[in-house]
Amino acid sequence: MYRLLIVDDEPYVVDGLYDLFQETPELEVDLHRAYNAFEALDKMGRHKFDIVLTDVRMPGMSGVELHHRIKERWAHCKIIFLTGYDDFGYIQQTVRNGDVVDYILKTEEDDVVLHAVKRAVAEIDASRANEDYVAKAKQSYKEALPLLRKGFLQRLLHGERGSDGWRRKKFAELEMCLSPHDPVIVIAGRVDRWSESFEEKDKELLLYAVFNIAEEQLSKHGRFGGTELGNSQFAWLCQPGAGAGDSGGRRYLLGILESIQSVCSELLKVSISLAIASREAQWEACAAGYSSARDELLFGKGRGLEMALIDQSQFEEGVGRAEEAKQRALTRKLRAHIHRIGQLEAYLEQGMKDEFFILLDETIEMVPSGDRFVQAEFFLTLGAMFAACLNRTESDMTDRVDLDKLTHFQAHASWREIEAYFKRLAGLVFETLSADSADWNRQVIERLQRYIEDHMEGDLTLGRLAEVVHLNPFYLSRLYKQRTGTTLSDHVTSVRMNAARRLLLESNLKIHEIASRVGYENSTYFTRVFKKLYKSSPQEYRDQSGYKA
Protein backbone atom coordinates (compact mmCIF):
# COMPACT_ATOMS: atom_id res chain seq x y z
CA MET A 1 0.00 0.00 0.00
CA TYR A 2 1.30 3.42 -0.98
CA ARG A 3 0.19 6.98 -0.20
CA LEU A 4 -0.47 9.16 -3.25
CA LEU A 5 -1.10 12.93 -3.17
CA ILE A 6 -2.75 14.72 -6.12
CA VAL A 7 -1.98 18.44 -6.32
CA ASP A 8 -3.56 20.91 -8.76
CA ASP A 9 -5.23 24.33 -8.50
CA GLU A 10 -8.02 23.13 -10.79
CA PRO A 11 -10.45 21.11 -8.64
CA TYR A 12 -11.97 19.19 -11.54
CA VAL A 13 -8.52 17.80 -12.42
CA VAL A 14 -7.81 16.73 -8.83
CA ASP A 15 -11.25 15.18 -8.37
CA GLY A 16 -11.20 13.43 -11.73
CA LEU A 17 -7.81 11.84 -11.06
CA TYR A 18 -8.90 10.97 -7.54
CA ASP A 19 -11.91 9.08 -8.89
CA LEU A 20 -9.78 7.42 -11.57
CA PHE A 21 -7.36 5.98 -9.02
CA GLN A 22 -10.16 5.04 -6.65
CA GLU A 23 -11.78 2.99 -9.39
CA THR A 24 -8.53 1.17 -10.23
CA PRO A 25 -8.37 -1.65 -7.63
CA GLU A 26 -5.05 -3.07 -8.83
CA LEU A 27 -3.47 0.17 -7.62
CA GLU A 28 -3.43 -0.27 -3.86
CA VAL A 29 -3.01 3.38 -2.91
CA ASP A 30 -4.19 5.53 -0.03
CA LEU A 31 -5.42 8.64 -1.85
CA HIS A 32 -5.17 12.28 -0.74
CA ARG A 33 -5.77 15.53 -2.58
CA ALA A 34 -4.66 19.15 -2.32
CA TYR A 35 -5.84 22.14 -4.31
CA ASN A 36 -2.64 24.16 -4.09
CA ALA A 37 1.02 23.65 -3.20
CA PHE A 38 0.67 25.09 0.30
CA GLU A 39 -2.11 22.67 1.19
CA ALA A 40 0.08 19.88 -0.19
CA LEU A 41 2.98 20.90 2.09
CA ASP A 42 0.63 21.01 5.05
CA LYS A 43 -0.52 17.45 4.36
CA MET A 44 3.07 16.30 3.90
CA GLY A 45 3.88 17.72 7.31
CA ARG A 46 1.37 15.26 8.78
CA HIS A 47 1.86 12.21 6.56
CA LYS A 48 4.63 10.50 4.65
CA PHE A 49 3.77 10.28 0.96
CA ASP A 50 5.30 7.84 -1.50
CA ILE A 51 4.07 9.47 -4.72
CA VAL A 52 3.06 13.05 -5.56
CA LEU A 53 1.24 13.83 -8.81
CA THR A 54 1.45 17.62 -9.20
CA ASP A 55 0.61 20.34 -11.68
CA VAL A 56 3.59 22.39 -12.88
CA ARG A 57 2.02 25.86 -13.10
CA MET A 58 0.13 26.84 -9.95
CA PRO A 59 -0.35 30.28 -8.36
CA GLY A 60 1.82 31.08 -5.32
CA MET A 61 4.18 28.13 -5.72
CA SER A 62 4.93 26.13 -8.84
CA GLY A 63 5.07 22.37 -9.02
CA VAL A 64 8.81 22.55 -9.57
CA GLU A 65 9.32 24.56 -6.38
CA LEU A 66 7.00 22.17 -4.57
CA HIS A 67 9.19 19.33 -5.82
CA HIS A 68 12.26 20.93 -4.24
CA ARG A 69 10.41 21.40 -0.94
CA ILE A 70 9.26 17.79 -1.01
CA LYS A 71 12.81 16.55 -1.52
CA GLU A 72 13.89 18.39 1.66
CA ARG A 73 11.30 16.48 3.68
CA TRP A 74 10.87 13.13 1.93
CA ALA A 75 13.98 12.34 -0.13
CA HIS A 76 12.58 9.11 -1.61
CA CYS A 77 9.17 10.46 -2.66
CA LYS A 78 8.44 9.93 -6.36
CA ILE A 79 7.19 12.93 -8.38
CA ILE A 80 4.98 12.90 -11.48
CA PHE A 81 4.49 16.28 -13.18
CA LEU A 82 1.16 17.11 -14.78
CA THR A 83 0.47 20.15 -16.96
CA GLY A 84 -1.74 21.57 -19.67
CA TYR A 85 1.23 23.08 -21.49
CA ASP A 86 4.37 21.81 -23.15
CA ASP A 87 6.64 22.62 -20.20
CA PHE A 88 8.99 19.71 -20.70
CA GLY A 89 12.03 21.81 -21.63
CA TYR A 90 11.46 24.10 -18.65
CA ILE A 91 11.15 21.19 -16.22
CA GLN A 92 14.20 19.46 -17.68
CA GLN A 93 16.33 22.59 -17.12
CA THR A 94 15.04 23.14 -13.58
CA VAL A 95 14.83 19.58 -12.27
CA ARG A 96 17.65 17.08 -12.66
CA ASN A 97 16.64 14.37 -10.26
CA GLY A 98 16.02 10.65 -10.61
CA ASP A 99 12.96 10.93 -8.35
CA VAL A 100 10.95 12.57 -11.16
CA VAL A 101 9.21 9.57 -12.68
CA ASP A 102 7.29 11.12 -15.56
CA TYR A 103 5.88 14.20 -17.22
CA ILE A 104 2.27 14.01 -18.43
CA LEU A 105 0.07 16.37 -20.39
CA LYS A 106 -3.43 16.83 -19.02
CA THR A 107 -4.78 15.87 -22.42
CA GLU A 108 -3.29 12.38 -22.16
CA GLU A 109 -5.54 9.33 -21.84
CA ASP A 110 -6.19 7.70 -18.46
CA ASP A 111 -3.96 4.76 -19.36
CA VAL A 112 -0.95 7.07 -19.60
CA VAL A 113 -1.58 8.46 -16.12
CA LEU A 114 -2.08 5.00 -14.65
CA HIS A 115 1.08 3.75 -16.33
CA ALA A 116 3.09 6.59 -14.76
CA VAL A 117 1.79 5.80 -11.28
CA LYS A 118 2.44 2.07 -11.72
CA ARG A 119 5.96 2.90 -12.84
CA ALA A 120 6.45 5.00 -9.70
CA VAL A 121 5.26 2.09 -7.57
CA ALA A 122 7.72 -0.25 -9.31
CA GLU A 123 10.59 2.17 -8.68
CA ILE A 124 9.65 2.44 -5.01
CA ASP A 125 9.63 -1.35 -4.71
CA ALA A 126 13.07 -1.50 -6.30
CA SER A 127 14.52 1.25 -4.13
CA ARG A 128 13.32 -0.43 -0.95
CA ALA A 129 15.46 -3.41 -1.81
CA ASN A 130 18.61 -1.50 -2.68
CA GLU A 131 21.94 -1.93 -0.97
CA ASP A 132 21.62 1.13 1.28
CA TYR A 133 18.54 -0.24 2.95
CA VAL A 134 20.09 -3.68 3.25
CA ALA A 135 23.24 -2.18 4.79
CA LYS A 136 21.21 -0.20 7.31
CA ALA A 137 19.17 -3.26 8.18
CA LYS A 138 22.34 -5.29 8.69
CA GLN A 139 23.77 -2.60 10.94
CA SER A 140 20.60 -2.46 13.02
CA TYR A 141 20.60 -6.24 13.23
CA LYS A 142 24.23 -6.27 14.37
CA GLU A 143 23.45 -3.75 17.10
CA ALA A 144 20.55 -5.90 18.26
CA LEU A 145 22.54 -9.15 18.29
CA PRO A 146 23.33 -9.15 22.05
CA LEU A 147 19.64 -8.90 22.90
CA LEU A 148 18.69 -11.45 20.24
CA ARG A 149 21.26 -13.91 21.59
CA LYS A 150 19.93 -13.53 25.12
CA GLY A 151 16.36 -14.02 23.94
CA PHE A 152 17.34 -17.16 22.02
CA LEU A 153 19.18 -18.64 25.01
CA GLN A 154 16.23 -17.84 27.27
CA ARG A 155 13.91 -19.77 24.97
CA LEU A 156 16.30 -22.72 24.84
CA LEU A 157 16.54 -22.81 28.62
CA HIS A 158 12.77 -22.67 28.87
CA GLY A 159 12.43 -25.70 26.65
CA GLU A 160 12.10 -24.45 23.07
CA ARG A 161 13.15 -27.19 20.71
CA GLY A 162 13.99 -27.52 17.05
CA SER A 163 15.92 -29.68 14.63
CA ASP A 164 19.70 -29.76 14.50
CA GLY A 165 19.53 -27.87 11.23
CA TRP A 166 17.35 -25.14 12.74
CA ARG A 167 19.72 -24.82 15.70
CA ARG A 168 22.80 -24.58 13.48
CA LYS A 169 21.10 -21.92 11.40
CA LYS A 170 20.14 -19.87 14.48
CA PHE A 171 23.65 -20.11 15.92
CA ALA A 172 25.09 -18.86 12.62
CA GLU A 173 22.55 -16.04 12.28
CA LEU A 174 23.17 -14.83 15.83
CA GLU A 175 26.95 -15.27 15.53
CA MET A 176 27.00 -17.30 18.74
CA CYS A 177 30.34 -18.01 20.39
CA LEU A 178 29.00 -21.40 21.47
CA SER A 179 29.03 -24.40 19.15
CA PRO A 180 25.68 -25.96 18.10
CA HIS A 181 27.42 -29.35 17.69
CA ASP A 182 29.12 -29.83 21.08
CA PRO A 183 27.49 -30.59 24.43
CA VAL A 184 27.18 -27.78 26.93
CA ILE A 185 27.56 -27.42 30.68
CA VAL A 186 24.79 -25.31 32.21
CA ILE A 187 25.38 -23.15 35.27
CA ALA A 188 22.44 -21.69 37.19
CA GLY A 189 23.13 -18.54 39.17
CA ARG A 190 21.46 -16.01 41.40
CA VAL A 191 22.28 -12.82 43.24
CA ASP A 192 21.85 -13.75 46.90
CA ARG A 193 20.81 -10.31 48.09
CA TRP A 194 20.86 -6.71 47.01
CA SER A 195 21.63 -3.67 49.07
CA GLU A 196 18.41 -1.87 50.00
CA SER A 197 19.80 1.28 48.39
CA PHE A 198 19.99 -0.36 44.93
CA GLU A 199 17.43 0.72 42.36
CA GLU A 200 16.45 -1.43 39.37
CA LYS A 201 18.90 0.33 37.06
CA ASP A 202 21.70 -0.35 39.58
CA LYS A 203 20.80 -4.04 39.64
CA GLU A 204 20.79 -4.25 35.84
CA LEU A 205 24.19 -2.60 35.67
CA LEU A 206 25.66 -4.92 38.30
CA LEU A 207 24.24 -8.03 36.62
CA TYR A 208 25.90 -6.87 33.42
CA ALA A 209 29.17 -6.43 35.31
CA VAL A 210 28.84 -9.94 36.81
CA PHE A 211 28.36 -11.35 33.31
CA ASN A 212 31.45 -9.51 32.05
CA ILE A 213 33.57 -10.90 34.89
CA ALA A 214 32.32 -14.43 34.16
CA GLU A 215 32.94 -14.01 30.45
CA GLU A 216 36.48 -12.82 31.05
CA GLN A 217 37.28 -15.77 33.32
CA LEU A 218 35.43 -18.60 31.54
CA SER A 219 36.15 -17.67 27.93
CA LYS A 220 39.85 -18.30 28.64
CA HIS A 221 39.04 -21.98 29.04
CA GLY A 222 36.55 -22.54 26.23
CA ARG A 223 33.37 -21.14 24.73
CA PHE A 224 30.97 -19.13 26.89
CA GLY A 225 27.51 -17.54 26.72
CA GLY A 226 24.79 -16.52 29.12
CA THR A 227 21.61 -14.61 29.81
CA GLU A 228 19.57 -13.05 32.62
CA LEU A 229 16.35 -14.84 33.51
CA GLY A 230 14.59 -12.40 35.81
CA ASN A 231 14.20 -12.30 39.60
CA SER A 232 17.98 -11.82 40.01
CA GLN A 233 18.61 -15.20 38.36
CA PHE A 234 20.81 -15.97 35.38
CA ALA A 235 22.31 -18.87 33.46
CA TRP A 236 25.75 -19.37 31.97
CA LEU A 237 26.63 -21.96 29.34
CA CYS A 238 30.12 -23.34 28.90
CA GLN A 239 31.90 -25.62 26.47
CA PRO A 240 35.33 -26.19 28.08
CA GLY A 241 38.30 -26.72 25.82
CA ALA A 242 41.13 -29.22 26.11
CA GLY A 243 42.71 -29.56 29.54
CA ALA A 244 39.50 -28.92 31.42
CA GLY A 245 39.87 -32.14 33.35
CA ASP A 246 37.66 -35.18 33.89
CA SER A 247 33.88 -35.44 34.12
CA GLY A 248 33.37 -32.85 31.41
CA GLY A 249 35.25 -30.17 33.30
CA ARG A 250 32.74 -29.66 36.13
CA ARG A 251 35.31 -29.92 38.94
CA TYR A 252 37.63 -27.75 36.90
CA LEU A 253 34.86 -25.19 36.45
CA LEU A 254 34.05 -25.17 40.14
CA GLY A 255 37.41 -23.59 40.94
CA ILE A 256 36.87 -20.89 38.31
CA LEU A 257 33.39 -20.17 39.65
CA GLU A 258 34.74 -19.69 43.15
CA SER A 259 37.22 -17.18 41.70
CA ILE A 260 34.36 -15.34 39.96
CA GLN A 261 32.45 -15.21 43.24
CA SER A 262 35.44 -13.69 45.00
CA VAL A 263 35.91 -11.00 42.35
CA CYS A 264 32.20 -10.11 42.42
CA SER A 265 32.23 -9.87 46.19
CA GLU A 266 35.40 -7.79 46.40
CA LEU A 267 34.94 -5.46 43.43
CA LEU A 268 31.17 -5.22 43.06
CA LYS A 269 30.12 -5.94 46.65
CA VAL A 270 27.63 -8.45 45.22
CA SER A 271 27.11 -11.95 46.62
CA ILE A 272 26.25 -14.62 44.02
CA SER A 273 25.56 -18.36 44.26
CA LEU A 274 26.13 -20.82 41.44
CA ALA A 275 25.23 -24.43 40.68
CA ILE A 276 26.66 -26.56 37.87
CA ALA A 277 24.32 -29.04 36.19
CA SER A 278 25.04 -32.68 36.93
CA ARG A 279 26.29 -33.54 33.46
CA GLU A 280 27.11 -32.15 30.08
CA ALA A 281 23.98 -31.96 27.98
CA GLN A 282 23.19 -31.91 24.32
CA TRP A 283 21.38 -28.73 23.34
CA GLU A 284 17.95 -30.33 23.23
CA ALA A 285 18.39 -31.32 26.89
CA CYS A 286 19.91 -28.10 28.22
CA ALA A 287 16.53 -26.93 29.59
CA ALA A 288 16.38 -29.99 31.84
CA GLY A 289 20.00 -29.37 32.88
CA TYR A 290 19.22 -25.78 33.80
CA SER A 291 16.09 -26.81 35.70
CA SER A 292 18.13 -29.37 37.64
CA ALA A 293 20.84 -26.89 38.62
CA ARG A 294 18.31 -24.20 39.42
CA ASP A 295 16.32 -26.52 41.69
CA GLU A 296 19.51 -27.47 43.52
CA LEU A 297 20.32 -23.82 43.98
CA LEU A 298 16.89 -22.66 45.09
CA PHE A 299 15.46 -25.68 46.90
CA GLY A 300 18.39 -27.98 47.67
CA LYS A 301 21.79 -27.38 49.14
CA GLY A 302 22.06 -23.88 47.67
CA ARG A 303 19.92 -22.08 50.19
CA GLY A 304 22.90 -20.40 51.82
CA LEU A 305 24.98 -17.48 50.59
CA GLU A 306 27.77 -17.56 48.02
CA MET A 307 27.28 -21.25 47.31
CA ALA A 308 29.21 -22.98 44.53
CA LEU A 309 27.66 -26.40 43.92
CA ILE A 310 27.72 -29.36 41.60
CA ASP A 311 24.32 -31.00 41.24
CA GLN A 312 24.91 -34.54 42.51
CA SER A 313 21.84 -36.22 41.02
CA GLN A 314 23.86 -38.12 38.41
CA PHE A 315 25.89 -39.84 41.15
CA GLU A 316 22.80 -41.28 42.88
CA GLU A 317 22.75 -44.12 40.39
CA GLY A 318 26.16 -45.24 41.65
CA VAL A 319 24.97 -45.67 45.23
CA GLY A 320 22.00 -47.93 44.61
CA ARG A 321 19.39 -45.27 44.05
CA ALA A 322 18.94 -45.58 40.32
CA GLU A 323 15.14 -45.54 40.38
CA GLU A 324 15.01 -42.46 42.57
CA ALA A 325 17.57 -40.73 40.36
CA LYS A 326 15.54 -41.61 37.29
CA GLN A 327 12.38 -40.21 38.88
CA ARG A 328 14.17 -37.01 39.86
CA ALA A 329 15.52 -36.63 36.33
CA LEU A 330 12.00 -37.05 34.98
CA THR A 331 10.68 -34.46 37.40
CA ARG A 332 13.38 -31.99 36.40
CA LYS A 333 12.53 -32.56 32.75
CA LEU A 334 8.88 -31.88 33.52
CA ARG A 335 9.77 -28.66 35.31
CA ALA A 336 11.64 -27.61 32.20
CA HIS A 337 8.40 -28.20 30.31
CA ILE A 338 6.44 -26.23 32.91
CA HIS A 339 8.59 -23.25 31.97
CA ARG A 340 6.97 -23.56 28.54
CA ILE A 341 3.50 -22.75 29.87
CA GLY A 342 4.11 -19.24 28.57
CA GLN A 343 4.47 -20.69 25.06
CA LEU A 344 1.23 -22.63 25.54
CA GLU A 345 -0.47 -19.40 26.56
CA ALA A 346 0.82 -17.63 23.46
CA TYR A 347 -0.44 -20.45 21.23
CA LEU A 348 -3.84 -20.31 22.93
CA GLU A 349 -4.33 -16.57 22.56
CA GLN A 350 -3.04 -16.53 18.96
CA GLY A 351 -5.44 -19.28 17.93
CA MET A 352 -2.61 -21.73 17.06
CA LYS A 353 -4.61 -24.84 17.88
CA ASP A 354 -2.40 -27.58 16.42
CA GLU A 355 0.79 -26.19 17.99
CA PHE A 356 -0.97 -25.85 21.36
CA PHE A 357 -2.15 -29.46 21.54
CA ILE A 358 1.20 -30.86 20.37
CA LEU A 359 3.04 -28.99 23.13
CA LEU A 360 0.35 -29.84 25.71
CA ASP A 361 0.63 -33.56 24.89
CA GLU A 362 4.43 -33.44 25.16
CA THR A 363 4.21 -31.80 28.57
CA ILE A 364 1.48 -34.05 29.95
CA GLU A 365 3.48 -37.13 28.92
CA MET A 366 6.30 -35.97 31.20
CA VAL A 367 4.13 -35.90 34.34
CA PRO A 368 5.14 -38.82 36.62
CA SER A 369 2.12 -40.94 37.47
CA GLY A 370 2.97 -41.42 41.14
CA ASP A 371 4.18 -37.95 42.12
CA ARG A 372 1.15 -36.01 43.36
CA PHE A 373 3.23 -32.95 44.26
CA VAL A 374 4.58 -32.59 40.73
CA GLN A 375 1.12 -33.26 39.32
CA ALA A 376 -0.29 -30.55 41.57
CA GLU A 377 2.43 -28.11 40.47
CA PHE A 378 1.63 -28.72 36.83
CA PHE A 379 -2.14 -28.58 37.44
CA LEU A 380 -1.99 -25.25 39.27
CA THR A 381 0.39 -23.68 36.74
CA LEU A 382 -1.76 -24.72 33.79
CA GLY A 383 -4.95 -23.77 35.63
CA ALA A 384 -3.60 -20.27 36.30
CA MET A 385 -2.80 -19.90 32.61
CA PHE A 386 -6.36 -20.83 31.59
CA ALA A 387 -7.86 -18.55 34.26
CA ALA A 388 -5.80 -15.60 33.01
CA CYS A 389 -6.81 -16.30 29.42
CA LEU A 390 -10.51 -16.57 30.30
CA ASN A 391 -10.35 -13.30 32.23
CA ARG A 392 -8.57 -11.42 29.46
CA THR A 393 -10.93 -12.67 26.76
CA GLU A 394 -14.00 -12.26 29.01
CA SER A 395 -15.12 -15.74 28.01
CA ASP A 396 -18.15 -17.02 29.97
CA MET A 397 -18.11 -20.83 29.95
CA THR A 398 -19.97 -21.54 33.18
CA ASP A 399 -22.72 -23.35 31.31
CA ARG A 400 -20.32 -25.49 29.26
CA VAL A 401 -17.64 -26.61 31.70
CA ASP A 402 -17.25 -26.85 35.49
CA LEU A 403 -14.87 -23.98 36.22
CA ASP A 404 -14.62 -24.94 39.90
CA LYS A 405 -12.45 -27.84 38.78
CA LEU A 406 -10.00 -25.35 37.26
CA THR A 407 -8.54 -24.54 40.68
CA HIS A 408 -9.30 -27.66 42.73
CA PHE A 409 -6.81 -30.45 42.19
CA GLN A 410 -8.67 -32.86 44.48
CA ALA A 411 -11.91 -32.44 42.50
CA HIS A 412 -10.53 -34.76 39.81
CA ALA A 413 -10.59 -38.51 40.34
CA SER A 414 -7.45 -39.27 38.35
CA TRP A 415 -4.65 -37.70 36.37
CA ARG A 416 -6.27 -38.87 33.14
CA GLU A 417 -9.42 -37.01 34.13
CA ILE A 418 -7.32 -33.87 34.62
CA GLU A 419 -5.79 -34.36 31.18
CA ALA A 420 -9.22 -34.75 29.57
CA TYR A 421 -10.53 -31.70 31.47
CA PHE A 422 -7.77 -29.39 30.27
CA LYS A 423 -8.05 -30.62 26.68
CA ARG A 424 -11.80 -30.07 26.65
CA LEU A 425 -11.36 -26.61 28.17
CA ALA A 426 -8.72 -25.73 25.58
CA GLY A 427 -11.03 -26.87 22.78
CA LEU A 428 -13.81 -24.64 24.11
CA VAL A 429 -11.44 -21.66 24.40
CA PHE A 430 -10.28 -22.08 20.80
CA GLU A 431 -13.88 -22.41 19.67
CA THR A 432 -14.86 -19.25 21.56
CA LEU A 433 -11.89 -17.21 20.37
CA SER A 434 -12.55 -18.24 16.78
CA ALA A 435 -16.22 -17.29 17.08
CA ASP A 436 -15.35 -13.97 18.77
CA SER A 437 -12.87 -13.12 16.02
CA ALA A 438 -15.33 -13.99 13.26
CA ASP A 439 -18.09 -12.02 15.01
CA TRP A 440 -15.83 -8.99 15.44
CA ASN A 441 -14.81 -9.09 11.79
CA ARG A 442 -18.46 -9.41 10.75
CA GLN A 443 -19.41 -6.40 12.88
CA VAL A 444 -16.62 -4.32 11.33
CA ILE A 445 -17.73 -5.20 7.79
CA GLU A 446 -21.40 -4.54 8.56
CA ARG A 447 -20.65 -1.20 10.20
CA LEU A 448 -18.49 -0.20 7.25
CA GLN A 449 -21.13 -1.14 4.71
CA ARG A 450 -23.83 0.77 6.60
CA TYR A 451 -21.59 3.82 6.70
CA ILE A 452 -20.96 3.61 2.94
CA GLU A 453 -24.70 3.34 2.24
CA ASP A 454 -25.47 6.34 4.47
CA HIS A 455 -22.59 8.56 3.30
CA MET A 456 -22.13 7.72 -0.37
CA GLU A 457 -22.08 11.42 -1.30
CA GLY A 458 -19.22 12.11 1.11
CA ASP A 459 -15.60 11.12 1.69
CA LEU A 460 -15.27 7.36 1.27
CA THR A 461 -11.52 7.18 0.94
CA LEU A 462 -9.67 4.30 2.53
CA GLY A 463 -8.23 6.65 5.14
CA ARG A 464 -11.67 7.97 6.12
CA LEU A 465 -13.27 4.52 6.26
CA ALA A 466 -10.38 3.29 8.42
CA GLU A 467 -11.09 6.12 10.86
CA VAL A 468 -14.75 5.08 11.04
CA VAL A 469 -13.88 1.57 12.26
CA HIS A 470 -10.67 2.58 14.10
CA LEU A 471 -8.33 0.37 12.10
CA ASN A 472 -5.12 0.85 10.19
CA PRO A 473 -6.00 1.60 6.51
CA PHE A 474 -3.74 -1.12 5.14
CA TYR A 475 -5.08 -3.72 7.59
CA LEU A 476 -8.67 -2.72 6.78
CA SER A 477 -8.02 -3.12 3.05
CA ARG A 478 -6.73 -6.68 3.56
CA LEU A 479 -9.47 -7.61 6.03
CA TYR A 480 -12.27 -6.47 3.72
CA LYS A 481 -10.85 -8.40 0.76
CA GLN A 482 -10.36 -11.54 2.88
CA ARG A 483 -13.87 -11.42 4.32
CA THR A 484 -15.89 -10.39 1.28
CA GLY A 485 -13.81 -11.49 -1.69
CA THR A 486 -13.94 -8.00 -3.20
CA THR A 487 -11.95 -4.83 -2.68
CA LEU A 488 -13.28 -1.95 -0.65
CA SER A 489 -13.04 0.43 -3.61
CA ASP A 490 -15.06 -2.01 -5.77
CA HIS A 491 -17.76 -2.13 -3.10
CA VAL A 492 -17.91 1.68 -2.86
CA THR A 493 -18.25 1.91 -6.65
CA SER A 494 -20.98 -0.75 -6.66
CA VAL A 495 -23.02 1.05 -3.99
CA ARG A 496 -22.69 4.39 -5.75
CA MET A 497 -23.57 3.02 -9.18
CA ASN A 498 -26.61 1.13 -7.89
CA ALA A 499 -27.84 4.31 -6.25
CA ALA A 500 -27.18 6.22 -9.47
CA ARG A 501 -29.30 3.76 -11.47
CA ARG A 502 -32.19 4.15 -9.04
CA LEU A 503 -32.01 7.92 -9.28
CA LEU A 504 -31.87 7.78 -13.07
CA LEU A 505 -35.10 5.76 -13.14
CA GLU A 506 -36.99 7.28 -10.23
CA SER A 507 -36.11 10.99 -10.17
CA ASN A 508 -36.06 14.07 -12.36
CA LEU A 509 -32.51 14.96 -11.29
CA LYS A 510 -30.05 15.98 -13.95
CA ILE A 511 -27.01 13.82 -14.64
CA HIS A 512 -24.58 16.14 -12.86
CA GLU A 513 -26.93 16.30 -9.85
CA ILE A 514 -27.07 12.51 -9.65
CA ALA A 515 -23.28 12.35 -9.91
CA SER A 516 -23.01 14.71 -6.94
CA ARG A 517 -25.61 12.73 -4.95
CA VAL A 518 -23.58 9.55 -5.26
CA GLY A 519 -20.21 11.10 -4.47
CA TYR A 520 -18.75 12.11 -7.84
CA GLU A 521 -17.72 15.74 -7.98
CA ASN A 522 -16.76 15.38 -11.63
CA SER A 523 -19.80 14.45 -13.75
CA THR A 524 -17.59 13.61 -16.73
CA TYR A 525 -15.74 11.02 -14.73
CA PHE A 526 -19.04 9.73 -13.30
CA THR A 527 -20.28 9.18 -16.85
CA ARG A 528 -17.10 7.36 -17.80
CA VAL A 529 -17.33 4.96 -14.81
CA PHE A 530 -21.04 4.35 -15.42
CA LYS A 531 -20.48 3.56 -19.09
CA LYS A 532 -17.62 1.22 -18.27
CA LEU A 533 -19.88 -0.82 -15.96
CA TYR A 534 -23.18 -0.77 -17.89
CA LYS A 535 -22.02 -0.29 -21.52
CA SER A 536 -24.11 2.86 -21.87
CA SER A 537 -23.97 6.43 -20.64
CA PRO A 538 -26.30 7.54 -17.80
CA GLN A 539 -28.50 9.39 -20.28
CA GLU A 540 -28.64 6.40 -22.62
CA TYR A 541 -29.51 4.14 -19.67
CA ARG A 542 -32.34 6.49 -18.70
CA ASP A 543 -33.66 6.71 -22.26
CA GLN A 544 -33.53 2.93 -22.80
CA SER A 545 -35.60 2.37 -19.68
CA GLY A 546 -38.49 4.34 -21.14
CA TYR A 547 -38.14 7.08 -18.57
CA LYS A 548 -40.19 10.21 -19.27
CA ALA A 549 -39.58 13.50 -17.48
Secondary structure, 3 states (H helix, E strand, C coil): CEEEEEECCCHHHHHHHHHHHHCCCCCCEEEEEECCHHHHHHHHCCCCCCEEEEECCCCCCCHHHHHHHHHHHCCCCEEEEEECCCCHHHHHHHCCCCCEEEEEECCCCHHHHHHHHHHHHHHHHHHHCCHHHHHHHHHHHHHHHHHHHHHHHHHHHCCCCCCHHHHHHHHHHCCCCCCCCCCEEEEEEEEEECCCCCCHHHHHHHHHHHHHHHHHHHHHHEEEEEEEEECCEEEEEEEECCCCCCHHHHHHHHHHHHHHHHHHHHHHCCEEEEEECCCCECHHHHHHHHHHHHHHHHHCCCCCCCCEEECCHHHHHHHCCHHHHHHHHHHHHHHHHHCCHHHHHHHHHCCCHHHHHHHHHHHHHCCCCCCHHHHHHHHHHHHHHHHHHHHHHCCCCCCCCCHHHHCCHHHCCCHHHHHHHHHHHHHHHHHHHHHHHHHHHHHHHHHHHHHHHHCCCCCCCHHHHHHHHCCCHHHHHHHHHHHHCCCHHHHHHHHHHHHHHHHHHHCCCCHHHHHHHCCCCCHHHHHHHHHHHHCCCHHHHHHHCCCCC
